[in-house]
């Protein structure tokens, strides 16, 4: 068991590292890392429907799609993330209890009454402190999870506050849970670095072949290339979303405008704008937007340059 404590707090780098080691090594790994404020969406989710876009853009929160399925989670420096990458045999790879139990054991030794929940999360009573997901690649499995240690829960809740009726799609939907920080249940103060050490020490005792692992220059270069070609791209983080429709009604000068659009692979394939706008003006705007990326900044530039006399911010509000 190779034990990697990532120094990086870049979510693109840390998420890409998981995929690289899963696909390009035959070693078993235990990885710990923390990320700057970021939202990590599941592989099969509609990103735009899972995040509070205005808040995320305002706060500069990064959005990254991960390799595994499941729901959306929020990361910040008060959240400790762990991952197991392990070899196994076909049909015996997915095992949430196996990989969450070492974490639960450490929490129990700290007096935290943690248990695995029905959604493969870790809970203390009714409060969720850890979300978990898995991805199988050939005869290897990636199991990773969050550990809310001292996260900013106000930012967490605001960043994933959504209108559940706005989007229609067949994407995997997140199941929102009441969450809590591990520090709320600790009897004594414990820095997050010390908590991380407790986890690595425990895992080291469980595996006789455990040893520290550090990425070499070639591996770092390959991971950075994976970031460039996949994890930092709009096409992966947003465009990969399943097809969806959006229906919005907005008020402009006390008049109502209806906007209906269909998005496929992140591109607006159909759009209808009706109501207060002049028909010719609406038609011109539709022609400008169809075939465009359903991306806030991209559409903002198009509408601003259109010179149609439309208030950009209000129209944009109806497109998301």
C-alpha positions in Angstrom: 0.0 0.0 0.0 1.5 3.3 -1.2 0.6 6.2 1.0 0.4 9.6 -0.8 -0.2 12.8 1.1 -0.7 15.5 -1.5 0.9 18.9 -0.9 -1.2 20.4 -3.7 -4.5 22.0 -2.9 -5.5 22.4 -6.6 -8.7 20.4 -7.2 -7.8 19.8 -10.9 -4.5 18.3 -10.0 -5.8 16.2 -7.1 -8.7 14.8 -9.1 -6.5 14.1 -12.1 -4.0 12.3 -9.9 -6.7 9.8 -8.9 -7.4 8.9 -12.5 -3.7 8.8 -13.4 -2.8 6.4 -10.6 -5.9 4.2 -11.2 -5.1 3.8 -14.9 -1.3 3.8 -15.0 -0.2 1.8 -12.0 -0.7 -1.6 -10.6 0.1 -0.5 -7.1 -2.5 -0.1 -4.2 -2.7 3.5 -2.9 -4.1 5.4 0.0 -4.3 9.2 -0.8 -5.1 12.2 1.3 -5.5 15.7 0.0 -7.3 19.0 0.6 -8.7 21.3 -2.1 -9.2 25.0 -2.4 -12.9 26.0 -2.5 -14.4 23.8 -5.3 -17.4 21.9 -6.3 -16.9 18.3 -7.4 -19.8 16.9 -9.5 -20.4 13.3 -10.3 -19.6 11.9 -13.7 -23.2 11.5 -14.8 -24.6 14.8 -13.5 -25.8 17.9 -15.2 -23.3 20.3 -13.8 -25.3 23.5 -14.5 -28.3 22.1 -12.6 -26.3 21.1 -9.5 -24.6 24.4 -8.7 -25.6 28.0 -7.7 -24.0 29.5 -10.8 -24.2 33.2 -9.7 -22.7 32.4 -6.3 -20.0 30.1 -7.7 -18.9 32.7 -10.3 -19.0 35.5 -7.8 -16.8 33.6 -5.3 -14.5 32.1 -7.9 -15.2 28.6 -6.8 -13.7 26.0 -9.2 -16.0 23.3 -10.7 -14.6 19.9 -11.5 -16.2 16.7 -12.8 -14.8 13.6 -11.2 -14.4 10.1 -12.6 -16.9 8.4 -10.3 -20.7 8.7 -10.2 -22.8 9.9 -7.4 -23.7 13.4 -6.2 -22.2 16.8 -6.0 -19.9 17.7 -3.1 -18.2 20.9 -1.9 -14.5 21.0 -1.0 -12.5 23.6 0.9 -9.4 23.5 3.1 -11.5 22.4 6.0 -12.5 19.3 4.2 -10.1 16.3 4.1 -10.4 14.0 1.1 -9.3 10.4 1.0 -9.0 7.8 -1.7 -8.2 4.1 -1.9 -7.1 2.7 -5.2 -7.0 -1.1 -5.0 -6.6 -4.2 -7.1 -9.2 -6.9 -7.0 -11.1 -9.5 -9.0 -14.1 -9.0 -11.2 -17.3 -8.9 -9.2 -15.6 -8.2 -5.9 -14.3 -4.7 -6.5 -17.2 -2.5 -5.2 -17.1 -2.6 -1.4 -18.1 0.6 0.4 -17.9 -0.9 3.8 -14.3 -2.2 3.3 -13.0 1.2 2.4 -15.0 3.4 4.8 -14.4 1.1 7.9 -10.8 2.3 8.5 -12.0 5.9 8.5 -14.9 5.0 10.9 -12.4 3.2 13.2 -10.3 6.3 13.5 -13.3 8.5 14.2 -14.5 6.1 16.8 -11.2 6.2 18.6 -11.7 10.0 18.8 -15.1 9.5 20.5 -17.0 10.3 17.3 -20.0 7.9 17.0 -19.6 7.5 13.2 -21.4 4.8 11.2 -21.8 4.0 7.6 -25.2 5.3 6.2 -27.7 3.9 3.8 -26.3 6.0 0.9 -22.8 4.7 1.5 -22.0 7.9 3.4 -20.6 8.2 6.9 -22.9 9.8 9.5 -23.1 10.8 13.1 -26.7 10.3 14.0 -28.7 12.0 11.2 -25.9 14.3 10.1 -23.6 13.4 7.1 -19.9 14.0 7.6 -18.6 12.1 4.6 -19.8 11.3 1.1 -18.3 8.4 -0.9 -18.2 7.1 -4.4 -16.5 4.4 -6.4 -15.3 3.8 -10.0 -14.1 0.5 -11.5 -11.4 0.3 -14.1 -10.5 -3.2 -15.3 -9.5 -5.1 -12.2 -9.0 -1.9 -10.1 -11.3 0.2 -8.0 -11.1 3.8 -7.0 -12.9 4.6 -3.8 -12.9 8.2 -2.6 -14.7 10.2 0.0 -15.0 13.6 1.7 -14.4 14.2 5.4 -16.1 17.4 6.5 -13.7 18.4 9.3 -14.0 22.1 9.7 -15.5 23.3 6.4 -17.5 26.5 5.9 -20.9 25.0 5.9 -22.6 28.3 5.0 -20.6 28.4 1.7 -21.2 24.7 1.2 -25.0 25.1 1.4 -25.1 28.3 -0.7 -22.9 26.9 -3.5 -25.2 24.0 -4.1 -28.5 25.8 -3.6 -30.5 25.2 -6.7 -33.9 25.5 -8.3 -35.0 21.8 -8.7 -37.7 22.7 -11.2 -35.6 24.7 -13.7 -34.0 21.9 -15.6 -35.4 18.7 -17.1 -33.0 15.9 -17.7 -32.2 12.3 -17.0 -29.0 13.1 -15.2 -28.2 11.7 -11.7 -29.6 14.0 -9.1 -27.8 14.8 -5.9 -29.6 13.9 -2.7 -29.2 16.8 -0.3 -28.4 15.9 3.3 -28.0 17.7 6.6 -24.3 17.9 7.1 -22.0 18.6 10.0 -18.3 19.0 10.7 -16.3 16.4 12.6 -15.0 19.0 14.9 -18.5 19.4 16.3 -18.2 16.0 17.8 -14.6 16.1 19.1 -14.0 16.3 22.8 -10.6 18.0 22.4 -9.2 20.4 19.8 -7.4 18.6 16.9 -5.8 20.3 13.9 -6.7 18.9 10.6 -3.1 17.9 9.9 -3.1 15.8 13.0 -6.3 14.2 12.0 -4.7 13.3 8.6 -1.7 11.8 10.4 -4.0 9.6 12.5 -5.6 8.3 9.3 -2.3 7.5 7.6 -0.9 5.9 10.8 -4.0 3.6 11.0 -3.8 2.6 7.4 -0.1 1.9 7.7 -0.9 -0.5 10.6 -3.5 -2.3 8.5 -1.2 -3.0 5.6 2.2 -4.5 6.3 3.6 -3.3 3.0 2.6 0.3 3.6 5.2 2.9 2.5 5.3 6.6 1.7 4.9 7.5 -2.0 5.8 10.7 -3.8 5.0 11.5 -7.4 8.0 11.8 -9.6 8.6 14.5 -12.4 7.3 12.2 -15.2 4.1 11.4 -13.3 3.5 15.1 -12.4 4.0 16.0 -16.1 1.5 13.3 -17.2 -1.0 14.5 -14.6 -0.7 18.1 -15.7 -1.3 17.0 -19.3 -4.4 15.1 -18.2 -5.6 18.4 -16.5 -4.9 20.3 -19.7 -6.7 17.9 -22.0 -9.6 16.9 -19.6 -10.0 18.2 -16.1 -9.6 21.9 -16.7 -11.7 21.9 -19.9 -15.3 23.2 -20.2 -16.0 20.2 -22.4 -15.5 17.8 -19.5 -16.7 19.8 -16.6 -19.9 21.2 -18.3 -20.2 19.9 -21.9 -20.1 16.3 -20.8 -23.5 16.7 -19.0 -26.5 14.7 -20.4 -28.9 16.5 -22.6 -31.3 18.8 -20.8 -34.0 21.5 -21.3 -34.5 24.7 -19.4 -37.7 26.7 -19.1 -37.5 30.2 -17.6 -39.8 33.2 -17.3 -38.1 36.6 -16.5 -39.4 40.1 -15.9 -38.1 42.9 -18.1 -39.6 46.4 -17.5 -42.6 44.8 -15.7 -43.2 42.6 -18.7 -42.6 38.9 -19.0 -40.3 37.0 -21.3 -40.4 33.2 -21.7 -37.2 31.3 -22.6 -37.1 27.7 -23.6 -34.0 26.0 -24.7 -32.6 22.5 -25.3 -28.9 21.7 -24.7 -27.1 18.7 -26.1 -23.4 18.0 -25.2 -23.3 21.5 -23.8 -24.5 23.2 -27.0 -27.8 25.0 -27.4 -29.6 23.0 -30.1 -33.1 24.6 -29.8 -34.2 27.9 -28.3 -37.5 29.8 -28.2 -37.8 33.4 -26.9 -41.3 34.8 -26.6 -43.3 37.5 -24.8 -42.3 41.1 -24.3 -39.5 41.2 -26.9 -40.3 42.3 -30.5 -40.6 39.2 -32.7 -37.8 40.3 -35.0 -35.5 41.1 -32.0 -36.3 37.7 -30.4 -35.7 35.9 -33.7 -32.3 37.6 -34.1 -31.3 36.7 -30.6 -32.4 33.1 -31.1 -30.2 32.9 -34.3 -27.3 34.3 -32.4 -27.6 31.8 -29.5 -28.4 28.5 -31.3 -25.3 26.4 -31.7 -23.5 28.3 -28.9 -22.0 26.8 -25.8 -24.4 27.0 -22.8 -21.8 28.9 -20.9 -22.4 32.1 -18.9 -19.3 34.0 -20.0 -19.5 32.8 -23.6 -23.2 33.9 -24.0 -22.5 37.2 -22.2 -20.1 38.2 -24.9 -22.4 37.2 -27.7 -25.4 39.2 -26.2 -23.2 42.2 -25.4 -22.0 42.3 -29.0 -25.4 41.8 -30.5 -26.4 45.5 -30.2 -30.1 44.5 -29.9 -30.8 46.9 -27.1 -31.4 44.1 -24.6 -30.3 44.3 -21.0 -27.6 41.6 -21.0 -27.8 40.7 -17.3 -31.6 40.1 -17.4 -31.5 38.0 -20.5 -28.6 36.0 -19.1 -30.6 35.4 -16.0 -33.2 33.6 -18.1 -30.6 31.4 -19.8 -29.5 29.7 -16.6 
